[in-house]
Each structure stands twice: as structure tokens, then as C-alpha cells.
């Protein structure tokens, strides 16, 4: 979650446990931050660590987005098909992949669809 002031956090939700809130600027698709032994070696935790490293390095927005469009953060045919850049100050979200992207505005949302051939 991200608001217009830059406050951010991650809520982990699952049907068999209570909500876990973590103040973090990154999230990956793992089920909980304190999973069973060995769970931390999965690629979702490796991707989240790579995101935190990319955010900690000095870079402009274009360089940061470029880092998110390369492995290990983007897999193409794997678990991560695109990256998203949320811009709360402008009320915008950009969903990006190496060949292009799709931008949405809170002020003028227009529904649509995109098709993409996935590498094998």
C-alpha cells in the first residue's frame, strides 16, 4: 500500500491467519514473512531482497525501473510477468514489461485489455 504522502506498507492476508502488517516499500508474492524453515530460499524472497537493494542504490526513476525489468526481478515466463510503478503524487500507475507498458490515471481510468506472448 502507498498513499499520496509516501507512507507505505505491506499487508499479508490469508484465510488461516490474521493479517500481518509490515512497514516496507517492497512486496513479492509470498504468503507470509515468517514462513516455515527453508521457505525463505524461494524466489519470492530473493526477488524482494533484490527490490530492496535496487531501492537502496542511488538511481533516478528510469534507472530504477530498468532494474525492475531485469532478472531476478522480472522473469518473463516465470512468476513475475511485469513490474508496476505507482505514482501517488500524480494519481497514476504504470504497468511495465520490456516491450512496453500500460498507464492508468485515477482521474481518467479507461478499462481495457492487453495480450502478451510469453517466452517459453
C-alpha positions in Angstrom: 0.0 0.0 0.0 1.2 3.5 -0.8 -0.5 6.8 -0.1 -0.1 10.3 -1.5 2.3 11.3 1.3 4.7 8.5 0.5 3.7 6.3 3.5 3.9 2.7 2.5 3.4 -0.8 3.9 2.6 -4.4 3.1 -0.4 -6.4 4.4 -0.1 -10.2 4.3 -3.6 -11.7 4.1 -4.5 -15.4 4.3 -7.7 -17.3 5.3 -6.0 -19.3 8.1 -4.1 -16.5 9.9 -4.6 -12.9 11.0 -3.4 -10.0 8.9 0.3 -9.3 9.2 1.3 -5.7 8.6 4.9 -4.8 7.7 6.2 -1.3 7.1 8.1 -1.9 3.8 8.4 -0.3 0.4 8.6 -3.6 -1.4 6.5 -6.8 -1.7 6.7 -10.1 -3.5 4.1 -12.8 -3.9 5.0 -14.9 -0.8 2.3 -16.0 1.6 3.8 -14.7 4.9 7.1 -13.1 6.0 7.8 -15.8 8.7 7.2 -18.9 6.7 8.4 -22.4 7.6 12.0 -23.4 7.7 13.5 -23.3 4.2 10.7 -21.1 2.8 13.0 -18.1 2.8 15.0 -19.6 0.0 12.2 -19.4 -2.5 12.5 -17.0 -5.4 9.9 -14.6 -4.0 12.2 -13.8 -1.0 15.1 -13.4 -3.4 13.1 -11.0 -5.6 12.1 -9.0 -2.6 15.7 -8.7 -1.5 16.7 -7.6 -5.0 14.0 -4.9 -4.9 15.2 -3.6 -1.6 18.7 -3.5 -2.9 17.6 -1.6 -6.1 15.7 0.9 -4.0 18.7 1.5 -1.7 21.1 2.3 -4.6 21.1 5.9 -5.8 19.3 6.0 -9.1 16.8 8.1 -11.0 13.4 6.8 -11.8 14.3 5.4 -15.2 17.3 3.5 -13.9 15.2 2.1 -11.1 12.5 0.9 -13.5 15.2 -0.6 -15.7 16.5 -2.6 -12.7 12.9 -3.9 -12.1 12.7 -5.1 -15.8 15.7 -7.4 -15.5 16.2 -10.8 -13.7 15.9 -11.7 -10.9 13.0 -9.2 -10.6 11.4 -9.9 -14.0 11.3 -13.4 -15.3 9.1 -13.1 -18.3 7.7 -16.7 -18.3 8.2 -17.2 -14.6 6.4 -15.9 -11.6 6.9 -12.2 -12.5 5.5 -11.0 -15.8 5.6 -7.2 -15.3 6.6 -4.5 -12.9 4.5 -1.7 -11.6 5.4 1.9 -10.9 2.9 3.6 -8.6 2.9 7.4 -8.7 0.6 8.6 -6.0 1.6 12.3 -6.4 0.2 12.2 -9.9 -2.6 9.7 -9.3 -1.1 7.3 -11.8 0.1 3.7 -12.0 2.3 2.3 -14.8 2.4 -1.5 -15.5 5.6 -2.2 -17.4 7.3 -5.1 -19.3 10.4 -4.9 -21.5 8.4 -4.4 -24.7 6.1 -1.7 -23.5 3.7 -0.7 -20.8 0.2 0.4 -19.8 -0.5 3.6 -17.8 -3.6 4.3 -15.7 -4.8 7.5 -14.3 -7.1 7.9 -11.3 -8.7 10.9 -13.0 -9.4 9.2 -16.3 -9.4 5.4 -15.9 -10.4 3.6 -19.0 -10.9 -0.2 -18.9 -9.1 -2.3 -21.5 -7.1 -5.4 -22.1 -3.5 -6.3 -23.2 -2.3 -9.5 -24.7 1.3 -10.6 -24.5 3.1 -13.7 -25.9 5.2 -15.3 -23.1 8.6 -16.8 -23.7 8.8 -20.5 -23.4 
